[in-house]
Amino acid sequence: MQRRTRLVLAPLAAGALLGLGLTACAPGATTTGAGAGTDASTELTTDDITLTLMSTPESGAATEATIAAFETEHPNITIEYSQTNYEDYNQSVNLNLSGDQSPDIVLLNAVANTVKNKLVLPLDDYADLYGWNDFFPANQLNQWRVADDGTTLGDGGALYAAPAGFSLVGTYYNKAIAAELGIEAPTSLAEFEAALKTAKAAGALPVQLGNAEGHAAFVVQLLGQGMSGADTANAWAFGHEGATFDTEANHAAAQTLTDWQKAGYLGDPTTVNGTDLQGAVDNFIGGKGLFLVDGIWDAGKIGEGLGEDAGFLPFPGENTTGIGTSVAYAISTQSEHPNEAAAFLDFLRSPEASEQQFAQGFMPDDPTVAVAEEGTLQGDIVAAWAEIAEADGLVAFNNNATATMNDALKAGTQQLIAGQMSVGDFIASIQADWAAAHAG
């Protein structure tokens, strides 16, 4: 008999219907756009208006599917949706926000310089009005809280984005290949490395990895935080004073990546560095690779491609951790309708929106819809999320630690895999990028 796995996070609290000054509670949050002059309220206009929303195909599919339900509830509000690919989006989002045709609502993949340049509104007043602080666990909002310096994240800062769903990076595995090789899902790093050795000896590719966009950084981060624990890793990712990337755990993680490359566990280095993430996913679906380290945003594609042979587990380590953040949306300071935009952000935690997020592979805001059959890919993801939540092991993306960290990790991991950089130089280069942006 199959058992159903349900995710439980936090109870829903009713939001208060009060009006507040938009910047009243947000430290360092002075803004100058049209939206900054509007008092935050849950009372919405009755005029016919149009909001514009920008996202990416990976994160926006569920959001786009939610728009119709919001428009049904608010027939005088139309939302025009647009999207562009992840890399182009990240390079252009600040330009779009500062332009004459700024969208009202934007996907915020990283804080980067968006908050420092005051391109999005603080949302603390809306969080109070709608009860977001009671609805979401604190660590899920802290990733979007930013201190006065515009770069340090975490508790105490102003809130700049609201979650629509949650992503998690872990380990996909091909159950058919594992069964053929007599490999069971590993529960420790030693078992994981034993599986890599067995796969290599049998002529199978142990790890499918595409690093054209720097996704080997996921492997380094998971190895490092699995050794150091989530608190240490988050302190660095959030930019806390005194944190450093120059740790024994991160040295060991980077060394392990290079060891795996030398052992042939990752495949040809030129191919690895020339393959993007979606290329790696396509290869994995095509049976090339026992494991793939990736986010649950690709769960729909992988589940469709591998069917019942697709499995997912937390990346094994001494500490149970995962890399995760929310698919989060912010409101432009130039929006002329910030209250209506905030109403849409609040709608993203509705059961209708949560069902769309879960269907697209994300963990939903409303945990009651996260129900899946045990043994399925979706069931594995729900179980992994619950295991990591139980261990309080969710860590923010290292890539978001500074506005330029993604580029630093991409260049560094590509050189590590190509054998063109030492582990020590890699660690130093990453910490130097961090120190240039934070107090250090």
Summary of the structure (lengths in Angstrom):
residues: 440
radius of gyration: 21.5
end to end distance: 53.9
largest distance: 67.6
contacts: 1600
relative contact order: 0.18
helix: 47%
strand: 16%
